[in-house]
Amino acid sequence: MFPFLVLGRGLGRLARAVWGRWLGLSREQRGPVLLLAAAVGLLLWLVPYGLWLAGGGVLAAAAWSGWGGGRTARELRAARSAADERLAALYEALVPYFSLPSDPSPEPLYAHGGVWQRCFSSVTLSDEGRIAGLCLRYPAFFPDGDAECRARVERLLAAKAGRGREFRFRWDEEGGELEMVAVEPLPTGIGAQRFVAASGEVVLGFTDAGAVDRTVPVRGGAGCAEQVDASPVVWRAGPRTAEPHLLVVGAPGAGATSLLRSVALQALLEGDVLLVDGSGAGEFACFGGRCGVVSVESTPAGGVAALEWAARETERRLLAAGGGAEERALWIVVDRPALLRHLAGVQGLRDPLGSLQVPLRFGRAGRVTVVLAEQFEGLSGLGWAAASCARARVVLGAVTAHQASGVLGAAPPAVPSGQVPPGRGFARLGAGPVYRLQVPATPDPGDESADEGARRAVLALLPGWVGREGSVAGRG
């Protein structure tokens, strides 16, 4: 009796699959399909033992489909029914976007109460029954060249297919198809550590496997001895790079300052670093008095003076270029420069962004690299120099596709989820592709609310203290 139950269940599944495909065909497509089926049947009739072979193949497919992977028929029916309801609801939600009241077609692709099988050419479900992949057809009159119209459809699909996940979309304008795939979450357990990188390279974070042409060994988390291979987003600084400066934009608490600490730790391996905290919160206090750290400023007066020194130092390096002696690279790291500018104006000080123009415009030739981090509301106050010279860009936080593309200059490869961990975002180096990004956890060692292992990892990476004989306090 059991084999007959398996065959019966498999034949039922095959029949439902064929019927769903048939419903998904338009009236114009059904005629050629019937002719093709009749031609195949005639060919099988003429070939010796053709019908027997075809029947055996159908029974084998039914047995394979009816086995069900150990799941009972009731569970399979419940899962299929839930998936059908979810797809039908998604189809109804797409009707206002892909339909027109004046559509003259006798059978519109999208209409309330219509057949969703006609529009969804392929559907992939996860083990939990959630939509993991989808390919749908849309009418020719939809303005798929309008970025805002596409973004509205992408937001709807991401919300209806399941919140908390990121989805990658691919629009085929020529064929009138949209493909949606749920992407795997990026690793969040990678903390601050020594990354395998060449001279002048900085690991901004990690992205999807296969998105870049290299991997680096990393520890999976702070204090974890096990090493795994991860795909890094590597930014190359120096006089031969096309993206000599970096701009990080993020929402409050998105991890922009953590990324600046990570960049500073890597820059100190072979360069000098000047750190300016425009917010005055003391986010870089752990760098004070360390070897290679020129200065750490957290007051408006100190920040203005430090950036004026940086402008003079850049000019000195430019005048000394070609003398034969190669100087150590100088990194200027500024957190919240727009806020620093505002506070300096309140106290009647010089505009610090005016001093930053010299390193931004000419620092590449003198091995001077500028790294800026700002929030979205302060972007308009950065000035043209930062916007045009900082061509390596990072966007962090739960941002919209419009906000991300406004900073990066290109649409992100996936729709950002509404809930993202700290340090999650997108990166683009110059005119290159946009990468998903997860910044390595680099908390302030003095922040008692942060993970203890992550704080110890940052302390272990800091260079030694500067003694009286090697003090850098009087540089410049």
Secondary structure by P-SEA (a helix, b strand, c coil): caaaaaaaaaaaaaaaaaaaaaaaccaaaaaaaaaaaaaaaaaaaaccaaaaaaaaaaaaaaaaaaccccccaaaaaaaaaaaaaaaaaaaaaacccccccccccccccccccccccccccbbbbccccccccbbbbbccccccccaaaaaaaaaaaaaaacccbbbbbbbccccbbbbbbbbccccccccccccccccccccccccccccccbbbbbbccccccbbbbbbbbcccccccccccbbbbbbcccccaaaaaaaaaaaaaccbbbbbbcccccccccccccccccccccccaaaaaaaaaaaaaaaaaaaaaccccccccbbbbbbcaaaaaaaaaaaaccccccccccccccccccccbbbbbbbccccccccccccccccccccccccccaaaaaaaacccccccccccccccccccccccccccccccccccccccccccaaaaaaaaaaccccccccccccccc
